[in-house]
Amino acid sequence: MDNELQKKYDLPTATALVVGIVIGSGVFFKAEKILTATGGSLPLGILAWVIGGLIMIVCAYMFSILAARYAHVNGLVDYAEALVGRRYAYCMGWFTTFLYFPAMTSVLAWVSARYLGVLCGFDITGGSVMVIACLFLVGSYALNALSPVLAGRFQVATTVIKLIPLLLMGVVGTSVGLANGTTLENFTAVGTTVAGGSGHALFTAVAATAFAYEGWIIATSINAELRDARHNLPIALIAGTSIAALTYILYYIGLSGSISTAQIMAGGEASVQLAFERLFGRAAGVGLFVLVVASCLGTLNGLMLAATRGLYAVAARGCGPRPEVFRSIDPHTNMPANAAVVGVLLCAAWLTYFYGANLTESWFGPFGFDSSELPIITLYALYIPMFLNVMRREKELCAFHRYVMPALSIACCIFFCAAAVVSHGKAVLWYLIVFAVIMAAAIPFYRPEKETG
């Protein structure tokens, strides 16, 4: 059996993957949280979006430098191995396989179901929405596992679709809001007092943007399947993250021109639908909100693409449980079928956790942390040793790429970590205990030398 992944994706698909994973549920899901965190202060909320966007672009630029130098099976794990070492790469692969990818994918399955539930009038934490979330999870897995090329085309299509409501809200909402004074009123309105002051509010809001902006790194998971990866992946990372940041900021300003910040905070998950209906009428507003659901499904598809390849990236290096089983490629679909099954099962487990920890009275006591944000912040913390080693080892790079960009990227990562501690408080400690247990489980399966065959 051929154990090599074929080069089946091109630059448009890679760029669409970056844009499609980043742009999607986060801007809708976290918009009201950011406003609530800032007490309804629109300028402070926009500042949070700007800071989060700059952190994403800076780190993506750093990884674009690495993408031009290293290409193998899974971009992020490749970079960790080249810069820090094989053991660190194994830890990175284990973390993304068993925590990061499935936790993110499960949240996206629920968020996609959440907005369909809003359209149907379902309770967003009720059984109907959870059933839909499970169906979305299985459907996305089937699409990626059975027809990866079709999944790539779906990614491109949903990327185009999801830009429609965002750009319409950004352009029309801003124009209407400037004309009728709603935007100015929201900008000048004094926000309610928040606990801890404006500094605490800003940190909390920036931590929330981590989920909205995350996903760009997942594009590196198709490194081995991307044509001319050394040239195309850096372009996709920079272009995709820049498009995403600008689109989010424009959308957020446009949203402030459609309804008041007080209505957004009070409306919760239904506020997005209300904003579209205010601008475009009920029928058109519902139609555009359907595109919002499609947008979320596109993000879910991109995350599932990575989740189904996570264990393969570990097994391809001869590590993990039964590497000879999980590095095998199905000859008909050119997919790591065994690894993909484990990936979707992990997603299902994390969806169960997300429900029990965040959508109902906690099943897990103090261990009920926010799995939509803390795993992302952890990933930024894991970038730091890699960036330090760029400064130490990459002697062929120019001074700007070897010292300035890594130092700036490290500062961005530290800022995100600090924001998480301020925002989540003691929950960070309980999360770190779970993180430590998951990482400890990796120890028996590490093999110092690569297996052959």
C-alpha positions as CSV (number, residue, x, y, z in Angstrom):
1,M,0.0,0.0,0.0
2,D,1.3,3.5,-0.9
3,N,1.8,5.4,2.3
4,E,2.4,8.8,0.6
5,L,-0.2,11.5,0.4
6,Q,-0.7,12.9,-3.1
7,K,-0.3,16.5,-4.2
8,K,-4.0,17.3,-4.7
9,Y,-4.4,20.9,-3.5
10,D,-3.4,24.2,-5.1
11,L,-2.9,27.8,-4.0
12,P,-6.5,28.9,-4.2
13,T,-7.5,25.9,-2.1
14,A,-4.8,26.6,0.5
15,T,-5.8,30.3,0.7
16,A,-9.5,29.4,0.9
17,L,-8.6,27.0,3.7
18,V,-6.9,29.8,5.7
19,V,-9.7,32.3,5.0
20,G,-12.4,29.6,5.3
21,I,-11.2,28.3,8.7
22,V,-10.5,31.7,10.3
23,I,-13.6,33.4,8.9
24,G,-16.8,31.7,10.0
25,S,-18.4,31.1,13.3
26,G,-16.0,33.1,15.5
27,V,-17.0,36.6,14.4
28,F,-20.6,35.8,15.0
29,F,-20.1,33.6,18.1
30,K,-17.7,35.9,20.0
31,A,-19.1,39.4,18.9
32,E,-21.6,39.6,21.7
33,K,-19.0,38.2,24.2
34,I,-16.5,40.9,23.3
35,L,-19.2,43.7,23.6
36,T,-20.3,42.3,27.0
37,A,-16.6,42.0,28.2
38,T,-16.1,45.7,27.3
39,G,-19.3,46.8,28.8
40,G,-20.7,47.8,25.4
41,S,-17.7,50.0,24.5
42,L,-17.5,49.9,20.7
43,P,-14.0,51.5,20.5
44,L,-12.6,49.1,23.1
45,G,-14.2,46.2,21.2
46,I,-12.7,47.3,17.9
47,L,-9.3,47.7,19.6
48,A,-9.5,44.1,20.8
49,W,-10.3,42.9,17.3
50,V,-7.3,44.9,16.0
51,I,-4.9,43.5,18.6
52,G,-6.1,39.9,18.0
53,G,-5.8,40.4,14.2
54,L,-2.3,41.8,14.5
55,I,-1.2,38.9,16.7
56,M,-2.5,36.5,14.1
57,I,-0.8,38.2,11.2
58,V,2.5,38.5,13.0
59,C,2.6,34.8,13.9
60,A,1.3,33.8,10.5
61,Y,4.2,35.8,8.9
62,M,6.6,34.0,11.1
63,F,5.3,30.6,10.0
64,S,5.3,31.7,6.4
65,I,9.1,32.1,6.8
66,L,9.2,28.5,8.2
67,A,6.9,27.2,5.5
68,A,9.4,28.3,2.8
69,R,12.1,26.2,4.5
70,Y,10.4,23.1,5.7
71,A,7.9,20.8,4.1
72,H,7.0,17.2,5.0
73,V,3.8,15.6,6.4
74,N,2.2,18.1,8.8
75,G,3.6,21.7,8.7
76,L,3.3,22.6,12.4
77,V,4.9,19.3,13.5
78,D,7.5,19.6,10.9
79,Y,8.5,23.1,12.1
80,A,8.6,21.9,15.7
81,E,10.9,19.0,14.8
82,A,13.3,21.1,12.7
83,L,13.6,23.9,15.3
84,V,13.3,22.2,18.7
85,G,13.7,18.5,18.1
86,R,12.0,15.2,17.5
87,R,10.6,14.8,21.1
88,Y,9.1,18.3,21.0
89,A,7.5,17.6,17.6
90,Y,6.0,14.5,19.0
91,C,4.5,16.4,21.9
92,M,3.2,19.0,19.5
93,G,1.6,16.4,17.4
94,W,0.1,14.6,20.4
95,F,-1.4,17.9,21.7
96,T,-3.0,18.9,18.4
97,T,-4.3,15.3,17.8
98,F,-5.8,14.7,21.2
99,L,-6.7,18.2,22.4
100,Y,-6.5,21.1,20.0
101,F,-8.0,19.7,16.8
102,P,-10.9,17.8,18.3
103,A,-11.7,20.5,20.9
104,M,-11.9,23.1,18.2
105,T,-13.8,20.9,15.8
106,S,-16.4,19.9,18.4
107,V,-17.1,23.6,19.3
108,L,-17.5,24.4,15.6
109,A,-20.0,21.6,15.2
110,W,-22.1,23.0,18.0
111,V,-21.8,26.6,16.8
112,S,-22.9,25.6,13.3
113,A,-25.9,23.8,14.9
114,R,-26.5,26.8,17.2
115,Y,-27.2,29.1,14.3
116,L,-29.4,26.6,12.5
117,G,-31.2,26.3,15.8
118,V,-31.8,30.0,15.9
119,L,-33.4,29.9,12.5
120,C,-35.6,27.0,13.6
121,G,-36.5,28.4,17.0
122,F,-34.7,25.7,19.0
123,D,-33.1,26.1,22.4
124,I,-29.4,26.4,21.6
125,T,-28.4,24.3,24.6
126,G,-31.3,21.8,24.0
127,G,-31.3,18.2,22.7
128,S,-32.3,19.2,19.1
129,V,-29.3,21.4,18.6
130,M,-27.0,18.8,20.1
131,V,-28.4,16.2,17.7
132,I,-27.8,18.6,14.8
133,A,-24.3,19.2,16.0
134,C,-23.6,15.4,16.0
135,L,-25.0,15.1,12.5
136,F,-22.8,18.0,11.3
137,L,-19.8,16.3,12.9
138,V,-20.5,13.0,11.2
139,G,-21.3,14.7,7.8
140,S,-18.1,16.7,7.8
141,Y,-16.1,13.5,8.7
142,A,-17.7,11.6,5.9
143,L,-17.0,14.3,3.4
144,N,-13.3,14.5,4.3
145,A,-12.7,10.8,4.7
146,L,-14.5,9.6,1.6
147,S,-13.7,12.4,-0.8
148,P,-10.9,14.8,0.2
149,V,-11.0,16.5,-3.2
150,L,-14.7,17.2,-2.9
151,A,-14.0,18.5,0.7
152,G,-11.4,20.9,-0.8
153,R,-14.0,22.2,-3.4
154,F,-16.5,22.6,-0.6
155,Q,-14.0,24.6,1.3
156,V,-13.5,27.0,-1.6
157,A,-17.3,27.3,-2.2
158,T,-18.1,28.0,1.4
159,T,-15.3,30.6,1.6
160,V,-16.9,32.6,-1.2
161,I,-20.4,32.1,0.4
162,K,-19.3,33.2,3.9
163,L,-17.8,36.4,2.6
164,I,-21.2,37.5,1.2
165,P,-23.0,38.2,4.5
166,L,-19.8,39.6,6.2
167,L,-19.0,42.1,3.4
168,L,-22.7,43.1,3.0
169,M,-23.0,43.7,6.7
170,G,-19.6,45.6,6.7
171,V,-20.4,47.8,3.7
172,V,-24.1,48.3,4.1
173,G,-24.2,48.4,7.8
174,T,-21.4,51.0,8.0
175,S,-23.0,53.1,5.3
176,V,-26.5,53.0,6.9
177,G,-25.1,53.5,10.4
178,L,-23.1,56.6,9.3
179,A,-26.2,58.0,7.5
180,N,-28.6,57.6,10.4
181,G,-26.2,58.2,13.2
182,T,-26.3,54.7,14.8
183,T,-22.6,54.1,14.3
184,L,-21.6,57.5,15.8
185,E,-24.1,56.9,18.7
186,N,-22.5,53.5,19.4
187,F,-19.0,54.9,19.2
188,T,-19.7,57.7,21.6
189,A,-21.9,55.8,24.0
190,V,-20.4,55.3,27.4
191,G,-20.0,51.6,28.2
192,T,-21.2,50.1,31.4
193,T,-18.7,49.7,34.2
194,V,-17.0,46.3,34.1
195,A,-15.3,44.4,36.9
196,G,-11.5,45.0,37.0
197,G,-11.7,48.2,34.8
198,S,-10.9,48.8,31.1
199,G,-7.6,46.9,31.3
200,H,-9.2,43.7,32.5
201,A,-12.0,44.2,29.9
202,L,-9.5,44.5,27.1
203,F,-7.6,41.4,28.1
204,T,-10.9,39.4,28.3
205,A,-12.0,40.7,24.9
206,V,-8.6,39.9,23.3
207,A,-8.8,36.4,24.7
208,A,-12.2,36.0,23.0
209,T,-10.8,37.0,19.7
210,A,-8.3,34.1,19.9
211,F,-11.2,31.7,19.0
212,A,-12.4,34.0,16.2
213,Y,-9.0,34.4,14.6
214,E,-7.8,30.8,15.1
215,G,-7.5,28.2,12.4
216,W,-4.8,29.7,10.1
217,I,-2.2,27.3,11.4
218,I,-4.4,24.3,10.4
219,A,-3.6,25.1,6.7
220,T,-0.1,23.8,7.4
221,S,-1.7,20.3,8.0
222,I,-2.0,19.9,4.2
223,N,1.6,20.7,3.6
224,A,2.3,17.3,2.1
225,E,-0.8,17.5,-0.1
226,L,-0.2,21.0,-1.4
227,R,1.5,21.5,-4.8
228,D,4.7,23.6,-4.6
229,A,4.2,24.0,-0.8
230,R,7.3,26.0,-0.2
231,H,6.0,28.7,-2.5
232,N,2.2,28.5,-2.1
233,L,1.8,27.9,1.6
234,P,3.6,31.2,2.7
235,I,1.4,33.2,0.2
236,A,-1.8,31.4,1.5
237,L,-0.9,32.2,5.2
238,I,-0.2,35.9,4.7
239,A,-3.0,36.6,2.2
240,G,-5.5,34.5,4.1
241,T,-4.9,36.0,7.6
242,S,-4.8,39.6,6.2
243,I,-8.2,39.1,4.4
244,A,-9.7,37.6,7.6
245,A,-8.6,40.4,9.9
246,L,-9.8,43.2,7.6
247,T,-13.1,41.4,7.0
248,Y,-13.7,40.9,10.7
249,I,-13.0,44.6,11.6
250,L,-15.2,45.8,8.8
251,Y,-18.0,43.4,9.8
252,Y,-17.8,44.5,13.5
253,I,-18.1,48.2,12.5
254,G,-20.9,47.4,10.1
255,L,-22.8,45.5,12.9
256,S,-22.6,48.7,15.0
257,G,-24.4,50.5,12.3
258,S,-27.4,48.2,12.2
259,I,-28.5,47.9,15.9
260,S,-27.3,49.4,19.1
261,T,-24.6,47.7,21.2
262,A,-27.2,47.2,24.0
263,Q,-29.4,45.2,21.6
264,I,-26.4,43.0,20.6
265,M,-25.6,42.2,24.2
266,A,-29.2,41.6,25.1
267,G,-30.0,39.6,22.0
268,G,-27.3,37.0,22.4
269,E,-27.2,34.4,19.6
270,A,-30.3,36.0,17.9
271,S,-28.7,39.4,17.7
272,V,-26.9,38.6,14.4
273,Q,-30.2,37.5,12.7
274,L,-31.9,40.7,14.1
275,A,-29.1,42.9,12.6
276,F,-29.4,41.3,9.1
277,E,-33.2,41.7,9.2
278,R,-32.9,45.3,10.2
279,L,-30.7,46.1,7.2
280,F,-32.2,43.9,4.5
281,G,-35.7,43.1,5.6
282,R,-37.0,39.8,7.1
283,A,-36.9,37.6,3.9
284,A,-33.4,38.8,2.8
285,G,-32.2,38.8,6.4
286,V,-33.2,35.2,6.9
287,G,-31.6,34.3,3.5
288,L,-28.3,35.9,4.6
289,F,-28.5,34.2,7.9
290,V,-28.7,30.9,6.1
291,L,-25.3,31.9,4.6
292,V,-24.0,32.4,8.1
293,V,-24.8,28.8,8.8
294,A,-23.0,27.8,5.6
295,S,-20.1,29.9,6.8
296,C,-19.9,28.0,10.0
297,L,-20.1,24.6,8.1
298,G,-17.1,25.7,6.0
299,T,-15.1,26.4,9.1
300,L,-16.1,23.0,10.5
301,N,-15.0,21.3,7.2
302,G,-11.6,22.9,7.4
303,L,-11.1,21.9,11.1
304,M,-12.3,18.3,10.4
305,L,-9.7,18.2,7.5
306,A,-7.0,18.7,10.1
307,A,-8.6,16.5,12.8
308,T,-8.6,13.5,10.5
309,R,-4.9,13.8,9.8
310,G,-3.7,14.5,13.3
311,L,-2.7,11.0,14.4
312,Y,-1.3,10.3,10.9
313,A,1.3,13.1,11.5
314,V,2.4,11.3,14.7
315,A,2.4,7.8,13.2
316,A,4.3,8.9,10.1
317,R,7.2,9.6,12.5
318,G,7.0,6.1,13.9
319,C,5.5,7.3,17.2
320,G,2.2,7.0,18.9
321,P,0.1,3.9,19.4
322,R,0.4,1.3,16.6
323,P,2.1,3.7,14.1
324,E,2.1,1.0,11.4
325,V,-1.7,1.1,11.6
326,F,-2.3,4.8,11.7
327,R,0.2,5.9,9.1
328,S,-1.5,3.7,6.4
329,I,-3.2,5.4,3.5
330,D,-6.4,4.1,1.9
331,P,-5.6,3.4,-1.8
332,H,-9.0,4.5,-3.0
333,T,-9.4,7.8,-1.2
334,N,-5.7,8.6,-0.5
335,M,-6.7,9.4,3.1
336,P,-5.3,8.1,6.4
337,A,-8.5,6.2,7.0
338,N,-7.5,4.6,10.4
339,A,-6.3,7.9,11.8
340,A,-9.4,9.7,10.5
341,V,-11.6,7.3,12.5
342,V,-9.7,8.1,15.7
343,G,-10.0,11.8,14.8
344,V,-13.8,11.8,14.6
345,L,-14.1,9.8,17.8
346,L,-12.0,12.3,19.6
347,C,-14.2,15.1,18.2
348,A,-17.3,13.3,19.5
349,A,-15.7,13.0,23.0
350,W,-14.8,16.7,23.1
351,L,-18.3,17.6,21.9
352,T,-19.7,15.7,24.9
353,Y,-17.2,17.5,27.2
354,F,-18.1,20.9,25.7
355,Y,-21.8,20.3,26.4
356,G,-21.2,19.1,29.9
357,A,-18.7,21.8,30.8
358,N,-20.2,24.9,29.1
359,L,-23.8,24.4,28.0
360,T,-25.4,22.9,31.1
361,E,-24.7,22.8,34.9
362,S,-21.1,21.5,34.9
363,W,-20.7,17.8,34.9
364,F,-17.0,18.2,35.8
365,G,-17.0,20.4,38.8
366,P,-13.9,22.8,38.7
367,F,-12.6,21.0,35.6
368,G,-15.3,22.6,33.5
369,F,-13.2,25.1,31.4
370,D,-13.9,26.9,28.1
371,S,-12.6,24.5,25.5
372,S,-13.1,27.1,22.8
373,E,-10.4,29.4,24.0
374,L,-7.8,27.8,26.3
375,P,-6.5,25.1,23.9
376,I,-5.8,27.9,21.4
377,I,-3.9,29.9,24.0
378,T,-1.9,26.8,24.8
379,L,-0.9,26.5,21.2
380,Y,0.5,30.1,21.2
381,A,2.5,29.2,24.3
382,L,3.9,26.2,22.5
383,Y,5.1,28.4,19.7
384,I,7.5,30.3,22.0
385,P,10.3,27.6,22.1
386,M,10.1,27.4,18.3
387,F,10.5,31.1,17.8
388,L,13.4,31.2,20.3
389,N,15.2,28.5,18.3
390,V,14.7,30.5,15.1
391,M,16.8,33.2,16.7
392,R,19.3,30.6,17.9
393,R,19.6,28.3,14.9
394,E,18.4,29.8,11.7
395,K,21.7,31.5,10.7
396,E,20.8,31.7,7.0
397,L,17.9,34.1,7.6
398,C,18.3,37.9,7.4
399,A,18.4,39.8,10.7
400,F,14.8,40.9,10.3
401,H,13.5,37.3,9.9
402,R,15.9,35.8,12.4
403,Y,15.6,38.3,15.3
404,V,12.9,41.0,14.8
405,M,10.0,38.8,13.7
406,P,10.6,36.0,16.3
407,A,10.9,38.5,19.1
408,L,7.7,40.3,18.0
409,S,6.0,36.9,17.7
410,I,7.1,35.9,21.2
411,A,5.7,39.1,22.6
412,C,2.4,38.4,20.9
413,C,2.2,34.9,22.3
414,I,3.0,36.1,25.8
415,F,0.3,38.8,25.5
416,F,-2.3,36.1,24.5
417,C,-1.3,33.9,27.5
418,A,-1.6,36.9,29.9
419,A,-5.0,37.7,28.4
420,A,-6.1,34.1,29.0
421,V,-5.0,34.2,32.7
422,V,-6.8,37.5,33.3
423,S,-9.9,36.4,31.4
424,H,-10.3,32.8,32.8
425,G,-8.7,33.1,36.2
426,K,-8.6,29.8,38.2
427,A,-10.1,27.9,35.3
428,V,-6.6,28.1,33.7
429,L,-5.2,26.0,36.5
430,W,-7.8,23.3,36.2
431,Y,-7.3,23.3,32.4
432,L,-3.5,22.9,32.8
433,I,-4.1,19.8,35.0
434,V,-6.2,18.2,32.2
435,F,-3.5,19.3,29.7
436,A,-0.8,17.6,31.8
437,V,-2.7,14.4,32.0
438,I,-3.3,14.2,28.3
439,M,0.4,15.0,27.6
440,A,1.5,12.4,30.2
441,A,-0.4,9.8,28.3
442,A,1.9,10.4,25.3
443,I,5.0,9.2,27.2
444,P,4.7,5.4,26.7
445,F,4.2,5.8,23.0
446,Y,7.3,7.9,22.2
447,R,10.0,6.2,20.2
448,P,13.4,7.9,20.0
449,E,14.2,6.5,16.6
450,K,12.0,6.4,13.6
451,E,10.6,3.1,12.6
452,T,11.2,1.9,9.1
453,G,8.8,0.3,6.7
